Amino acid sequence: YRPQGLPQSITYRPQGLPQSITYRPQGLPQSITYRPQGLPQSITYRPQGLPQSITYRPQGLPQSITYRPQGLPQSITYRPQGLPQSITYRPQGLPQSITYRPQGLPQSITYRPQGLPQSITYRPQGLPQSITYRPQGLPQSITYRPQGLPQSFMYQPPGLPQRFMYRPQGLPQSFMYRPQGLPQSITYRPQGLPQSVTYRPQGLPQSVTYRPQGLPQSFMYRPQGLPQSFMYQPQGLPQSITYRPQGLPQSFMYRPQGLPQSVTYRPQGLPQSFMYRPQGLPQSFMYRPQALPQ
């Protein structure tokens, strides 16, 4: 066609399959081409029918896509078997870039100016390997072991917490924090059982300990998370409890089989004292100033 019934031209091959399409002055698109067997080969356009260009491989699978002035994205590439290979963009279709491995699994992702995150990496079998970020997509960084289990996290300036550590089999090993994601620290034994907890400046309690089989061993606290202290026997039964400055009662004692042995109190949690026999029965009570009996 043209003068001015527009499109100009579409051509076909002798066997009736399409060969090419172009247009412009101004019926827009310009051009699409086809391979001899009728499969698409390339598409471009612009002045201003936008996209420019997509290409295809001989078997019809996509090979590459770019665009810009201003049909945005620029570019995506594909491998011979049709799997994605890379994607970038920017001026300002944002993300820039993602890459893939030959079998189609992700390999890396970065971004910034300002499509945020920057970067994630993956291992050859597709499992995550590392993540960092900041300026200001927050967290910075997490690492993983070869089998995909977490190894460590850190963060801070404000993505807060800083540091979690994990053992090779994925069990937690330790957490810490402070400036000012608070608590500092919790530790675990190799089989995943808790070992100790402390805190203060001012995430309060300080400290709790556990025995190797996971049973509690001792608690303390004060400045001013109050109680101070509890002790436990190796089999997990209570051994002693005291308190004061000013979480009151002070103290209880227990026998090895967990039965009470003695209780006292005063300044001024009142009663003072009870005694018990080895089989747990009461033996004596006293009191006064001024909870009477004595």
C-alpha positions as a printed Julia matrix, in Angstrom:
294×3 Matrix{Float64}:
  0.0     0.0     0.0
  0.85    3.73    0.67
  0.07    6.99   -0.87
 -1.96    6.97    1.73
 -3.8     3.73    2.19
 -0.9     3.05    4.62
  0.78   -0.24    5.52
  3.7    -0.98    3.24
  4.58   -4.17    2.94
  3.99   -7.8     3.92
  5.77  -10.48    1.88
  5.25  -14.26    1.72
  7.41  -17.14    0.58
  6.47  -19.32   -2.4
  4.89  -21.92   -0.11
  2.58  -19.28    1.42
  4.48  -18.72    4.68
  5.13  -15.14    5.84
  8.65  -13.72    5.16
  8.57  -10.13    6.38
  6.34   -7.29    7.53
  7.57   -3.68    7.67
  5.47   -0.38    7.71
  6.19    3.27    8.67
  5.59    6.64    7.2
  3.25    6.44    9.59
  1.44    3.16    9.59
  3.99    2.34   12.33
  5.64   -0.96   13.22
  8.76   -1.56   11.16
  9.72   -4.72   10.81
  9.13   -8.38   11.65
 11.01  -11.12    9.8
 10.33  -14.87    9.62
 12.5   -17.86    8.83
 11.83  -20.12    5.85
  9.78  -22.54    7.94
  7.49  -19.7     9.16
  9.02  -19.21   12.6
  9.73  -15.65   13.76
 13.35  -14.42   13.42
 13.31  -10.8    14.57
 11.06   -7.92   15.53
 12.29   -4.33   15.86
 10.18   -1.04   15.81
 10.78    2.58   16.99
 10.21    5.99   15.55
  7.66    5.67   17.74
  5.95    2.36   17.45
  8.25    1.5    20.39
  9.87   -1.77   21.31
 13.16   -2.31   19.5
 14.14   -5.47   19.19
 13.42   -9.13   19.95
 15.35  -11.91   18.25
 14.59  -15.64   18.01
 16.71  -18.7    17.43
 16.23  -20.97   14.38
 13.92  -23.3    16.31
 11.63  -20.39   17.33
 12.87  -19.94   20.89
 13.63  -16.4    22.1
 17.3   -15.27   22.02
 17.26  -11.67   23.18
 14.97   -8.77   24.0
 16.2    -5.19   24.46
 14.16   -1.87   24.32
 14.67    1.74   25.55
 14.21    5.17   24.16
 11.47    4.82   26.1
  9.81    1.49   25.65
 11.91    0.64   28.76
 13.4    -2.69   29.75
 16.81   -3.23   28.19
 17.77   -6.4    27.9
 16.95  -10.04   28.55
 18.98  -12.84   27.0
 18.16  -16.53   26.67
 20.23  -19.67   26.23
 19.91  -21.91   23.16
 17.38  -24.17   24.89
 15.12  -21.19   25.71
 16.1   -20.81   29.36
 16.84  -17.31   30.67
 20.53  -16.28   30.9
 20.48  -12.67   32.08
 18.19   -9.74   32.72
 19.44   -6.19   33.33
 17.45   -2.85   33.06
 17.89    0.74   34.4
 17.6     4.2    33.01
 14.72    3.86   34.71
 13.06    0.56   34.07
 14.85   -0.36   37.33
 16.23   -3.7    38.41
 19.75   -4.27   37.13
 20.67   -7.45   36.89
 19.74  -11.1    37.41
 21.84  -13.93   36.02
 20.97  -17.61   35.6
 23.02  -20.78   35.28
 22.92  -22.97   32.15
 20.2   -25.21   33.61
 17.93  -22.19   34.31
 18.61  -21.88   38.03
 19.3   -18.41   39.45
 22.98  -17.45   39.99
 22.91  -13.84   41.2
 20.63  -10.86   41.69
 21.88   -7.35   42.46
 19.98   -3.98   42.08
 20.33   -0.4    43.48
 20.24    3.08   42.11
 17.21    2.77   43.53
 15.56   -0.5    42.73
 17.02   -1.51   46.14
 18.25   -4.9    47.28
 21.86   -5.49   46.31
 22.78   -8.68   46.07
 21.76  -12.33   46.48
 23.92  -15.2    45.25
 22.98  -18.84   44.71
 24.97  -22.07   44.57
 25.1   -24.21   41.41
 22.22  -26.41   42.59
 19.97  -23.34   43.13
 20.3   -23.07   46.91
 20.94  -19.63   48.39
 24.57  -18.78   49.3
 24.51  -15.18   50.52
 22.28  -12.14   50.83
 23.5    -8.66   51.74
 21.65   -5.26   51.29
 21.88   -1.73   52.81
 21.87    1.76   51.48
 18.71    1.42   52.55
 17.14   -1.86   51.56
 18.23   -2.93   55.08
 19.52   -6.28   56.31
 23.19   -6.84   55.62
 24.09  -10.03   55.38
 22.94  -13.64   55.67
 25.08  -16.6    54.64
 24.06  -20.22   54.01
 25.97  -23.48   54.02
 26.34  -25.62   50.88
 23.3   -27.74   51.78
 21.1   -24.63   52.14
 21.11  -24.4    55.93
 21.69  -20.99   57.53
 25.25  -20.23   58.74
 25.15  -16.65   59.99
 23.03  -13.51   60.02
 24.33  -10.05   61.0
 22.63   -6.64   60.55
 22.99   -3.14   62.19
 23.0     0.19   61.36
 19.26    0.06   61.64
 18.33   -3.25   60.25
 19.24   -4.05   63.9
 20.0    -7.39   65.45
 23.67   -8.18   64.93
 24.71  -11.69   64.66
 23.08  -15.11   64.8
 25.35  -18.12   64.31
 24.26  -21.65   63.36
 26.07  -24.98   63.46
 26.74  -27.09   60.34
 23.61  -29.19   60.92
 21.42  -26.04   61.08
 21.05  -25.88   64.86
 21.45  -22.49   66.55
 24.85  -21.76   68.17
 24.62  -18.2    69.47
 22.7   -14.94   69.17
 24.06  -11.59   70.4
 22.75   -8.05   69.73
 23.19   -4.53   71.22
 23.85   -1.07   70.04
 20.53   -1.03   70.28
 18.88   -4.18   69.04
 19.19   -5.14   72.76
 19.5    -8.64   74.19
 23.1    -9.8    74.26
 23.57  -13.1    74.17
 22.03  -16.59   74.08
 24.21  -19.65   73.48
 23.32  -23.26   72.63
 25.19  -26.53   72.95
 26.21  -28.58   69.9
 23.06  -30.72   70.07
 20.81  -27.6    70.04
 20.01  -27.44   73.74
 20.25  -24.05   75.48
 23.46  -23.33   77.43
 23.2   -19.77   78.69
 21.24  -16.54   78.41
 22.5   -13.22   79.78
 21.34   -9.59   78.9
 21.55   -6.12   80.54
 22.49   -2.66   79.42
 19.13   -2.54   79.45
 17.56   -5.55   77.88
 17.35   -6.79   81.54
 17.58  -10.3    82.92
 21.17  -11.37   83.44
 21.77  -14.64   83.38
 20.29  -18.13   83.12
 22.44  -21.24   82.73
 21.47  -24.77   81.7
 23.1   -28.13   82.24
 24.38  -30.24   79.32
 21.11  -32.2    79.11
 19.08  -28.97   78.83
 17.83  -28.78   82.41
 18.05  -25.42   84.23
 21.07  -24.9    86.53
 20.77  -21.34   87.77
 18.95  -18.04   87.25
 20.08  -14.72   88.75
 18.89  -11.18   87.82
 18.93   -7.73   89.49
 19.91   -4.25   88.5
 16.59   -4.14   88.2
 15.17   -7.17   86.49
 14.69   -8.35   90.13
 14.74  -11.87   91.5
 18.26  -13.0    92.33
 18.78  -16.29   92.26
 17.38  -19.8    91.77
 19.59  -22.88   91.83
 18.6   -26.35   90.58
 19.92  -29.83   91.27
 21.51  -31.85   88.42
 18.23  -33.71   87.82
 16.32  -30.4    87.42
 14.78  -30.25   90.88
 14.99  -26.96   92.81
 17.9   -26.53   95.24
 17.56  -22.99   96.54
 15.68  -19.74   95.91
 16.65  -16.43   97.52
 15.64  -12.77   96.58
 15.76   -9.32   98.27
 16.91   -5.89   97.32
 13.65   -5.6    96.85
 12.1    -8.55   95.13
 11.45   -9.8    98.73
 11.35  -13.35  100.01
 14.79  -14.61  100.94
 15.31  -17.93  100.88
 14.01  -21.48  100.38
 16.2   -24.59  100.5
 15.27  -28.01   99.1
 16.6   -31.5    99.65
 18.16  -33.64   96.87
 14.81  -35.32   96.12
 13.12  -31.89   95.68
 11.37  -31.8    99.05
 11.45  -28.55  101.06
 14.09  -28.25  103.78
 13.78  -24.7   105.08
 12.06  -21.38  104.38
 12.96  -18.08  106.06
 12.01  -14.4   105.07
 12.01  -10.98  106.84
 13.25   -7.54  106.03
 10.03   -7.22  105.36
  8.63  -10.14  103.46
  7.65  -11.46  106.98
  7.49  -15.02  108.24
 10.87  -16.25  109.4
 11.36  -19.59  109.27
  9.89  -23.07  108.68
 11.9   -26.29  108.88
 10.93  -29.62  107.31
 11.95  -33.2   108.0
 13.74  -35.35  105.37
 10.47  -36.87  104.19
  8.94  -33.39  103.66
  6.82  -33.14  106.79
  6.98  -29.92  108.84
  9.36  -29.92  111.83
  9.17  -26.4   113.23
  7.75  -22.92  112.61
  8.92  -19.69  114.23
  7.88  -16.09  113.34
  7.71  -12.74  115.14
  8.61   -9.34  114.5
  5.47   -9.17  113.76
  3.95  -12.07  111.94
  3.37  -13.57  115.4
  3.47  -17.2   116.5
  6.87  -18.2   117.91
